[in-house]
Amino acid sequence: MGRMKKRSLRGKGGVWDPLADSSQSRQRASTVPLTPQSASPTYRLAYIDDDFLCREELRPVRLQLELLKTEMMLEERGINSTVVMFGGARIPEPGGEAWAAKNETQRKNLEAASVYYDEARKFARLCSEQSAKLGHKEYVIVTGGGPGVMEAGNRGAADVGAPSIGLNIVLPHEQAPNSYVTPELSFNFHYFAIRKMHFLLRAKAVAVFPGGFGTLDELFETMTLMQTGRLALVPLVLFGEKFWRSIINFEALAEFGTIAPNDIDLLHFVETAEEAWQIIARFYESVDPHAVPMASGRR
């Protein structure tokens, strides 16, 4: 008995757990003498074998891990609801360089779009000020973690000392986490589908700024989930009505019959951070947050 190491047998939540945990086995396995047998990939513990975990057959496990990791970290942090911010990675801050511009027209347009960086930062600040009153458990800002509008969102939260979440994804470019994401809430994904789930799992409101294919994808995903009754009818605000109406003819979709006329009512067009926050605040003043309405799903 004298040779045995002592450890607490109370696990998470005070549950009695007499079994050795996996971290102990990992430590013990690392001290095994190096031999042809112990050096073989087959000898590695399965859960710390990167090559094994990246096999095609393990895709279902990787999907589960990406869902679980972020969920567990947010739950442990006590984050109950979020405000989601979607928008272009290529939009610079005011006075900043339009680094993504491929020609002079793009440069002028992106530099003019820097007003949305400012509004995104202000909007995140307003949400985070409300979040502070609620112990940073509600209305926590979540972005895609990258540059442009995403950076502005995390920066606005940081301006008032609030935590914010960044859900990055592995891409060939653009997706290093911006420096304003709370480090303990900085996540990275391989699967777009799981990342999109995490954007909406705690969403109390969704704000969409001008952007490209990724932003459009996120917007239409959100609208489809609302329209079909798979997501509650939370406030969905679009910044820059002129931009959105110039690239999407919502009325034409309704007129053609591929969406219902009242599907357009899912959207609220705004120009300023104050307008957007007022829409969200009024919504939750008039609606029981425990019983937010959902669409019938009838098509």
Secondary structure, DSSP 8 states (H G I E B T S, - for coil): -TT------B-GGG-B--S--HHHHHHHHTTS---TTTTSGGGS-GGG-HHHHTSGGGHHHHHHHHHHHHHHHHHHHT---EEEEE--TT---TT---TT-SSHHHHHHHHHTHHHHHHHHHHHHHHHHHHHHTTTSSSEEEE-SSSTHHHHHHHHHHHTT--EEEEEE--SSS-S--TTS-GGGEEEES-HHHHHHHHHHTEEEEEE-S--HHHHHHHHHHHHHHHTTSS----EEEE-HHHHHHH--HHHHHHHTSS-GGGGGG-EEESSHHHHHHHHHHHHHHS-TTS--------
